[in-house]
């Protein structure tokens, strides 16, 4: 789902991934929300939409798109997905909030450091892992 949320679009226009600074981010996105590479002139002029999809797939070649249900496309904007349209919309709303919090974190603190990996693991996998127990596992 391609959305035009202001804050994630701002990160995309800056060509920046959104770091995981806290537990709200980690509850929904495992690790940073990546910003895909810029499309080349040729990719834009020939099969732009198809190549946008290809660069999203390329970005997740070594990752799990189920663990990070969103991406930023440089100079374009955010895309989100889920098991159905409702979940894709929900992930878009969460992405907007996470982008806003990350931006404000960087404004408030000059040298930001991401949340520790063990904290990200706990918050993500307690909701989404094989042994999920927090919230509504399996939904």
C-alpha positions as CSV (number, residue, x, y, z in Angstrom):
1,X,0.0,0.0,0.0
2,X,1.5,3.3,-1.1
3,X,0.6,6.1,1.3
4,X,1.5,9.8,1.5
5,X,1.9,10.2,5.2
6,X,3.9,13.4,5.9
7,X,6.6,12.2,8.3
8,X,7.6,8.9,6.6
9,X,7.6,10.7,3.3
10,X,10.0,13.3,4.8
11,X,12.4,10.5,5.8
12,X,12.1,9.0,2.3
13,X,12.8,12.4,0.7
14,X,15.9,12.7,2.9
15,X,16.9,9.2,1.7
16,X,17.1,8.0,5.4
17,X,16.0,4.8,7.0
18,X,14.1,5.2,10.3
19,X,16.2,3.9,13.2
20,X,14.6,2.0,16.1
21,X,14.9,4.3,19.1
22,X,12.3,2.8,21.3
23,X,9.8,0.1,22.2
24,X,6.8,1.5,20.2
25,X,8.9,1.1,17.1
26,X,10.1,-2.4,18.2
27,X,6.5,-3.5,18.9
28,X,5.7,-3.3,15.2
29,X,8.9,-3.1,13.2
30,X,11.9,-5.4,13.9
31,X,14.9,-3.1,13.4
32,X,15.1,0.0,11.3
33,X,12.6,0.7,8.6
34,X,14.8,0.7,5.5
35,X,14.9,3.4,2.9
36,X,15.4,1.7,-0.5
37,X,18.0,3.0,-2.9
38,X,17.2,5.6,-5.5
39,X,16.0,4.4,-8.8
40,X,18.3,5.1,-11.8
41,X,17.2,7.4,-14.6
42,X,16.7,4.3,-16.8
43,X,14.6,2.6,-14.1
44,X,12.4,5.6,-13.8
45,X,12.0,6.1,-17.6
46,X,11.3,2.4,-18.3
47,X,8.7,0.5,-16.1
48,X,8.8,2.9,-13.2
49,X,6.1,1.2,-11.2
50,X,7.6,-2.3,-11.8
51,X,11.1,-1.1,-10.9
52,X,9.8,0.5,-7.7
53,X,8.5,-2.9,-6.7
54,X,11.8,-4.5,-7.7
55,X,13.8,-2.1,-5.5
56,X,11.6,-2.9,-2.6
57,X,12.2,-6.7,-3.1
58,X,15.9,-6.0,-3.5
59,X,16.0,-4.1,-0.2
60,X,14.5,-7.1,1.6
61,X,16.8,-9.7,-0.1
62,X,18.5,-10.4,3.2
63,X,15.6,-9.4,5.5
64,X,12.1,-10.5,6.4
65,X,9.3,-8.2,5.1
66,X,6.9,-9.8,7.6
67,X,9.1,-8.5,10.4
68,X,9.3,-5.0,8.9
69,X,6.0,-4.4,7.2
70,X,7.0,-1.1,5.6
71,X,9.7,0.6,3.6
72,X,10.6,4.1,2.4
73,X,11.4,4.6,-1.2
74,X,13.9,7.4,-1.7
75,X,12.4,10.6,-3.2
76,X,9.0,8.9,-3.2
77,X,7.4,7.8,0.0
78,X,6.4,4.9,2.3
79,X,4.8,1.6,1.4
80,X,3.2,-0.7,4.0
81,X,1.7,-4.2,3.8
82,X,0.1,-6.8,6.1
83,X,-2.0,-10.0,5.9
84,X,-4.9,-7.9,4.7
85,X,-5.8,-4.4,3.7
86,X,-6.8,-3.5,7.3
87,X,-3.4,-4.5,8.7
88,X,-1.6,-2.6,5.9
89,X,-3.6,0.5,6.9
90,X,-2.8,-0.1,10.5
91,X,0.9,-0.4,9.7
92,X,0.7,2.9,7.8
93,X,-0.7,4.6,10.9
94,X,2.0,3.1,13.1
95,X,4.7,4.1,10.6
96,X,3.5,7.7,10.7
97,X,3.8,7.7,14.5
98,X,7.2,6.0,14.6
99,X,8.5,8.4,12.0
100,X,7.3,11.3,14.1
101,X,8.8,10.0,17.3
102,X,12.2,9.2,15.6
103,X,12.3,12.7,14.1
104,X,11.6,14.3,17.5
105,X,14.1,12.0,19.2
106,X,16.8,13.3,16.8
107,X,15.7,16.9,17.5
108,X,16.0,16.5,21.2
109,X,19.2,14.5,21.4
110,X,22.3,15.3,19.3
111,X,23.9,11.9,19.4
112,X,21.1,9.3,19.2
113,X,21.7,5.7,19.7
114,X,19.2,3.0,18.8
115,X,17.4,0.9,21.3
116,X,19.5,-2.2,22.4
117,X,19.0,-5.3,20.2
118,X,17.8,-7.3,23.2
119,X,15.1,-4.8,24.0
120,X,14.0,-4.8,20.3
121,X,14.0,-8.6,20.3
122,X,11.8,-8.7,23.4
123,X,9.2,-6.2,22.2
124,X,8.9,-7.7,18.7
125,X,9.0,-11.4,19.4
126,X,6.6,-11.3,22.4
127,X,3.9,-10.2,19.9
128,X,5.1,-11.8,16.7
129,X,7.4,-14.7,17.4
130,X,6.6,-18.4,17.5
131,X,6.1,-18.2,21.2
132,X,4.1,-14.9,21.2
133,X,2.3,-14.2,24.4
134,X,1.7,-10.5,24.5
135,X,-1.4,-8.7,23.1
136,X,-3.4,-11.0,20.8
137,X,-1.0,-13.7,19.5
138,X,-1.9,-15.2,16.2
139,X,-4.1,-12.3,15.0
